[in-house]
Amino acid sequence: GIFIGVTAVVSLIGLGAGLQAAVGAQFGISSTQVLTVQAGGLSAYGPPGSGAVNKLTTEDVDAIEKLSSVDMAIPRIVASGKLEFNNIVGFGMALSIPDGEKRKFAYEVMEVEAEVGRMLKDGDVNKVMLGYNFWSNGDSFGKPIVPGKTVLVQDEKFIVVGILEKQGSVLIDNLVMMNDAPLRDLMDYDSDVDIIAVKAKSEDEMDRTKEDIKKLMRKRRDVKEGNEDFEVSTPEAMMETVNSVLGGVQAFIIIIASISILVGALGIV
């Protein structure tokens, strides 16, 4: 009874913790203290059926970067598109990488390194870097994609310069990374931005930085508190959202563990 009870409880608790870590990894949630700003909220979208949204812009990035509590702000484009290789077409997500010092920050936030080949550099115009699955899983395109090969992204030719290390994230391992300017031209983005990544000057004042950004964006977008058409979040907030989804699963695991304790106790009695 003791053996069965202890083993079952420890196994189930470990399963719950492992599930939480696995889901966090799949969503690519990093422990890095970085805030993200994106369009969204109660009044983000226009009339029903219009699909209109008050998007973020590069001007918003510049304004956020001027805040006293902000060290750096970088624009990110996250666009869905098609990639063709070996006459096989696949679909996935493309992510922009900024130039200069902001490039280093972007790599630090994503916590990525090159498995083979090299990372993207300033001046790489017709070049891309691919996630680990493009190289390791040859079934998707008939054969693995290796550095030096040419792929078609949105029917435009790009040379693969490197493959990212395996991250265990379904998002990053299937990602197409491209420098900001070429991706912006390819997807006709003009000055629009999907996400703004913000590095606070002090990790101890993340809440203050978050409030500073909210105040600025309310003023720029002419919205009142409670009616924001944007969202400012931290990795912890993202993880809390995921955890709330996992709450039901964890409750079920606790019930099963409780039954195991009861069975073990009866066996001991």
N, C-alpha and C positions, 0 to 999 in steps of 0.2 A: 504493500500500500504506500509506504514512504517512497520507495523507488519510483513507482508509477506516478504518484502525485507530484514529486519534485521534478521529475523529468518532463512531464507534460506541461507544467506551469512555466518552467524555464524555457522550454522550446517555443511555447506560444508567445511568451513575452518577447523572446528573441525574434520571432517571426514578425511581430508587430513593428518592432524597431527597424528591422531589415526592410520591411515594406515601405516604411516612411522614408528611409534613406534612398531606396531604389527609385521611388516616385520623384523625390527631390532631384536625383541625378538625371532622370529622364526629362525633366522640365528644364534642366540646365541652370538650376538655381545655385548661384555662387555665394560663398561666404564673404566675398569682398564687400567692404562698406561703400557701396556706390548707389546713388539714387537714380531712378529712371523716371522720365517725364514722357507721357504719351497722351494723344488726343483721346477723349472718351469721357463718359459721364452722362448726367441727366439730359443736358441740352446739346450734346455733341452732334447729333444727327439732324438733318433737315426734315422736311415734310415726309410722311410715309411714302416709300417707293422711290424717293428721289436719290437715295444713296449718298447725299451730300454730307460732308463732314468738315468742321472747322479744323483744318490740319495745322500741325506745327510747321514752323519755317526756320530757315537759317538765321533770320533776324531774332527769333526767340532764343536761339543758341547763344548769339552774341550778347543779348540782354542778360541772360542767366549767368554767363561767364563774368559779367561785370559786378555781380553781387560780392560783397565783402566776405561772405562766408563760403564762397565757392572758389575752388582752386582751378578746376578745369571743366569744360562742358564740350561734349563732342556729339555731332549729329550722326544718326545711324539710319540707313535705309534697309528695310526688311521687305523684300518683294518676292512674290511667288512667280515662277517661270518654268520654262522647259529647257532641259539639257539633252543634247543628242550626241551619242557616241556609238561607233560601230553600226550605224544605220538603225539604232534603237533609241526611241525617245522616252525620256523619263521626266518627271516633274518634281520640283523641290523648292527650297527657299534660298534666296541669294541675300548676302549681308555685305554692307559696305564697310570698308576700312579707311579711316582718314589718313592724311599725310602728316609728316613731321613728328613732333613730340607726342601728338595725340595718338599716333599709331601705337607707340609703346604702351600707352594707357589702355587702349582698346584690347591689346593682346593680354595685358595683366588682368583686366576684368574677365575676359573669357578663359584665362588660365590655359592657354593652348601653346603647343610647340609643334614643330614639323617632325613627322615620323620618317618620311623620306622627302628628298628635295629640299626646298627652302621656303621661308615665309615670304609673303608679298613685301615689296619695297616701294619707296617713292618712285614714281615714274613708270611703274608697270601698267601699261595701257591695255594691251590685248592679252593679259595674263590673268589666270585665276588660281585659287588654291581650293582643294576639295576636301570634304570630310573623309574620315577613315573608311567608311563603308564603300565608297566608290573604288577604293584600292583593294580592300580585303574580300569584298563580295563580288566575284566575277559573274554571278548568275544574272544580275540586273541588266548588264549591257553585253552579255556574251563572253566578256573577258575583263580582267581588272584594268582600271585606268591608272597609268603610271605617269610620273613627271616626264615632260617632253612631248606627250601626246596632245593632239588638237581636239577640242570638243566644240560643239555648237551650243551657245547659250542664246536663246531667242533668235536662232538662225544666224548669229554672228560668230565668227571664229575666234577662239581663245586658246592659248597654250597653257597647259597645266604646269605650274612651277613647283608644286609641292602637295603633300598629303598630310593632313592634321593627325596628331596622335589620337588614339582611341580615347574618347571621353566617357563612354557609357551612356551618352545622351542621344536620344533618337533625333533631336534637333541638330546638334552640332555634328554628329557623325554622318549626317546626310546634307551638310551645308555646302553652299558654293560661296566662297569669299572673293570679293573683287574690290579694287580701289574705288573710292567714292565717286570721282569724276566719271570714269567709264560706266559705272553702274547707273549713275544719275542720267547720263546720256542714253544708255540702252533702254531704260525704263521710262524716259520722258518725265523726270521728276522736277525739273526746274529748281525752285527753292524749297520745295516741300521736304519734310522730315518725318519719319515714322516714329522714331524714339530718340530722346536726348539722354545720354548718359552723363551724369554729373558726379564729379569727385569733390567731396567736401574738404575744406581746409583742415578740419579736425574731426576725427572719428567720434570724439566725445560729444560733439554738437550736431549730430545728424538731425535731430528733431528741429533744432533752430534753423538749419539749412533748408530743411523741408518746408518749414513755415515761410521762410524768406522767398522761396521759389513760388509757393502758392500765392502769396501776396502780390508778387510781381506779375504772375500769369493772370490773376484775376483782373489786375489793372490793364494789362495789355489786351486781354480778350473781352473786357467790359462785362464781367459776370460777377454776381454777388456770391458771398459765402453760402455754401449749400446748393448752389446751382452751377457748379464748375463743369465746364466742358473739356476738362483735362484731368489727368491723374498723376500724382507724384507718389512713388512707392520705393521701398527699400527691399533688399533681399529677404529680410526678416518678415516683412509684410506679405511678400509673395509666398513664403514658406507657411505663414499662418493661414493663408487662403487654401493652400494644398492640404494642410493639416485639418482644416475644417471639413474638407471633402472626405478625408480619411477617418473622421470622427466616428462615423457609423461602422466602418470596418473594425476599428479598434474596440468599439463597444462590443461588437460581436465576439472578438477575440477574448475580451475580458469575461464575457459570459461563459465561453467554452472553458477558459482557465478556471473559473469558479466551479464549474461542474467537475472538472478534474480534481480540484481541491476537495470537493465533497465526496467524490468516489474514493480518493485516497484516505480521507478521514474515516469513512465507513470501514474501509479495509483494515485500518489500524485498530479501530474499535473491535 
